[in-house]
Amino acid sequence: MSLSDGQGPVQVSVLVPAKDEAENLPEFVAQAAQALDAAPFTAEVVVVDDGSADATPQVLAELAARYPFLRWERHRTRQGIADALRTAGEAARGDVLVFYPADLQYLPAEIPSLVAPILAGEADLVTGTKQGRYEKAFVSGIYNRLCRWLFGVRVTDLNSVKAYRREIMDVVPQRADWHRFFAVVASAEGFRLAERPVTLHPRRAGSTKFGLGRIPVGVMDLLSVWFQLKYGRKPLLFFGVTGTILFTLGFLSGVAALVIRFGFGFGFRPLLNLIEILVISGIALFGFGFIGEMLAGQREDMREVRRELARLRDPRRKTPGPPS
């Protein structure tokens, strides 16, 4: 079809977080113009300057004046990819969103292949499967295997570029670094997944924003997502069962202590301390479960409010959820 002129309807919005990417953006936008102009859908590109310290804002202003399909937003300070995607998503007009970085490690020419299964009604979210050699292949492989094991998501590469329906934004928590778990949360909500190969190229300019320090953060986020998906709506199932087990062990230890003390006339102080720890921990965990249940109820109420507000803002939008 054509690229957006900034006025008419848009089918696909490419969301591009950019942090200190002044050297890469002119080439990225030029390649996007060439790739999307020949695509069978109307498209726009929304770039978010995520607190860049270089000339990224000036470059984006010049590019926006040259390319009508380009729009851009700016964060005063760095807020991370998840917040940049949220800002871009709110500014975007398309019903299909595509997460694509500005560093040219993924070329815009492959955007149409990511979008095709969604426009054809075959999938709701499409992840890119990286092809070629790259530095973090070992770490990425461990991450993907853990996700497949913990969540049962049969997608090869979860931490790559992706295309998805707009309504998925309403079910994925907009928390820092949780953009990595788009596919996991979407799958848990019943959305259909697919994957397409994408070629990973060496970075042309600038430096990577990710280091080894992100690995512990990624592991903690992974555990957090697993816990929330498994027990987020029924926290008492986790805390209550664990608390009951500890309380029962404490009770049985108390019976054993009484038998030892009055049956054999032998007192064992460490056993008394163990009983205290087990009983108190069991009661505390059970209490956490009740508090968690109240918080889970409030979260469900808030989700319903957000869905209703989204429906009132745009009556054409369906309530987010699994496709019929």
N, C-alpha and C positions, 0 to 999 in steps of 0.2 A: 504494500500500500504506500505509505509515505511517513516521513518524520513529522512530528507535531510542529505546528506553526506557533504554538504557545496559546492558541485560542480554542480549537476544536476538541472533540473527545479523543481520549487516549486509551488504548488497550493495554499497553505494556509500559511500565515505568522502570528504568534501570536506576537502582539506588547505589550511589558510589561514595562511601566514606573516604575522605582524603586528609591525611595528616602529613604536612611537609612534602607535598607531591607536585610542586611547581614545575619541575623538570619533566614529569611524566604526563601531566594533564593535557597539554596541547596535542601530543601524539595520540593519547587515549581518546579524546573527543573526536579527532579527525578519523580515527579508525571506527569509532562508534557511528559517525555520520555515514561512512561508506557501508558498514555492515547493516545498519538498521534501515537505510533508505531503500534497500532491495528486499527487505523482509516483508512477509505477507500480513503485516499488522501495523497499526499506528503506534509510534513509540516516542518516548521522551527520556531524557537523562536528567536525574536530580543528584547533584553533587553536594555533599556536606563537608565544609571545611571544619575539621575537628580541632580547632585551636592551633592552627599552624603557626610556626614562628618564621617561616620563609615568605616568599612572595606569592603563595597560593591564592590569597584573596584578590590580588591585583590580576593574576593570570585568569582566574575565574570570571572576573568582571569583563575582561577583554574578550574571553571566549563566549560569554553569554551575549555580548553585543554582536558577535559574528554568527553564532548558531542559534536560531530561534527555538530549537528543540531543547536547549540546555537551560536548566534552572539551577539555582544554588542557594544554599542556606549556610549560616555560619554559627559555630559555637565559639564563645569568647575564650574558653579554656578546653583542654582535652577532656572529653567525657567517655571515650571508648566507642567501639564499633556498635554495640547494642543501642546506645543512645543515638548515635549517628543514623542508624537504620530507622529508628523510631521517628526522628526528626524528618528524615527524607520521606518516610512512608506517609507521614501526616501532610507533607507538601505535595506528594505525588497524586496524580489523577487517574492512573491506570488501575484496572482490576487485577492485573497480574504484575507482581513485583519481582525484580531480579536483583540479588545482591552480587555486586561485582566490584572488586577493589580497583584503585586507580594506578597501581604500580606496574601494570602491563605484564604481570606474570600470567594472567589469563587474558587472551585477546578477545575484543568485542565480537569478532567474526563468529564466535561459537555461541553467542547469546540466542540466536534463533533456534538452534537445536535444543537448548535448555527449555525454551518456552513452548516448543511444539507439542509435547505430550499434554500440557495443561490446556492449550487452546483446542486440542483435539478431544478433550474430555476424558483422557485416559489416566490422568493423575492430578493431584492437587499440589504436590510439592515435588520438584525434581532437583536432585543433588548432582553436582559434577564429580566424576571420578577422575582423579588426577592421573595423567599419563606422563611418563618420563621420569628421570631421576631428579631428586631434590634432597636438600640437606637434612630435613627433619622427617625423612621417610620412616625411620625406626620408631621415633616417638609417636608419629601419626598412626603408624600401624598398631602400636599398643593401645592407643586411645580408641581406635575404631573397633578393635577386637573386644575391648572392655565394654564398649557401648552395645555391641551386638550380643555379648553374653548377658549383660545386666538387663537390657531393655528388649531383647529379642527383635531388634530392628534389622531387617535383612537388606541393608544398604552398605555398599563397599566403603564409601568415603563420606563421613558425616561432616568433616571440617573443611569444606570447600565452597566454591560458589554455588548458588542455588536460586531457583525460581519457585515462586509460591503464590497461591491465591491470597488476595488481600485479607480475607477473613481469618487467615491463620494468625495474623498479627494480634487478633483479639483473644486468642487462647494461649499464646506463648507469653509467659511473664517477661516483662521488659526490664530485666535485671542485668547488671554489669556482666559482660562476657557470656551471657546466656544465648547469644546468637548461635553459638556452637551446637546448641541442643534444639534448634528449630525442628529438625527432622524427628528427633526423639519425642518431643512433646506433641507434635502434629500427629505422629503415628499413634500415640496413646489416646488422642482425641478422635481417632477413627478416620483421619484423612489418608488418602492413597498416596503412596510414595513411588517414585521411579528414579532412575539414574541415567546419566549420559556421560560419555567420556569427554574430558576437557584436557587440553595440553597445558602443562605447567612450564613456563619459560623462565630463564634467569632474569632477575630484576635488572632493569636497564640503568636506572639512576636512583639516587637516594639510598637509604638504609632500612633494613627491616625493623619493625617496631616490636618484635617479639624475641625474647631471649629465654634462657633456661629457667629464669625466675618465674616464668609463667606456668611451669610444669606443676609445682605444688598447688597453685591456684586452680589449675585445670582439674586436678584430682579432687580437691575439695568441692568444686562446682559439680563434678560428676556424681559424687556421693550425695550432695544436696538435691540434685535433680532426681536421683534414684529414690531417695527417701520421700520426696514430695509426691512423686508419681505413684509410689507404692502405698504410702501411708498418709499422704497429705489430706485426704478426705476422711480418713478414719485413723487419726493418731492414737486413739485409745487401743487400737488393735496392736500397735507396737509397744507403747508405754504400759498399757494395762497387762499384756501378756508377760512382758519382761518384769514388771513390778510384782505380778503374782508369783512368778517363778522364784524371784529373790525372797519374797515374803515366806513362801512355802519352805524354801531351804533354811531360812532363819528359824521357822517354827520347828522343823525337824531337827535342826541343830540344838534348839532349846530342849527338846525332848531327850536328845542324846546326852546333853549336859546334865539334866536332872537324873537320868539313869546312872551316869558316871558318878555324880556327887552323892546321891543317896543310896545307890545300889552297891557301889564299890568304895564309898568314902574318900573319893579322890576329886579335888577341885582343880580345874584347868582354866586359868584366867584368860589366855588367848582365845579360847573357845567362846567365852562370854563376850569378848570384844567382837568376834566374828558374828555372833548372833545379833548384836546391836547394829552392826553395819548392814547386815542383810535385811533386817526388819525395817530399819529407817529408810534404806535405799528403796525397798519395795514400796513402802507407803508413799515416798516422795515421787517415784516414777508413776504410780497410779494417779497421784494428784496432777502431775504434768499431763497425763493423758486426758483428764477431765478439762483442764485449761485448753489443751490443744483442740478438743472437740468444740469448745465454744468459739475459738479462733477460726476453726475450719468452717463452722456455720456462718460466721460473719463474712468470711472470704467468699463463700458461695452466694451470699446475698449481694455482695459487691459485684460479683461477676454478672449476676442477673441484671443489676442496675446498669452496668456498662453495656451489656447487650441491648437493653431497652433504649438507652440513650443513642447508641449507634443506629438502631432501627429508626428512631424518631428523626435523627439528623438526615438519614438517607432512606426513605421508605422502600427503595428498590433493593436495598441490601437484605439478604436473608440472615436470620439468626445464625451466628457461627456454630458450626458443628459438623458432624459427618455428613457427607453428601448423600442425597436420597437416590 
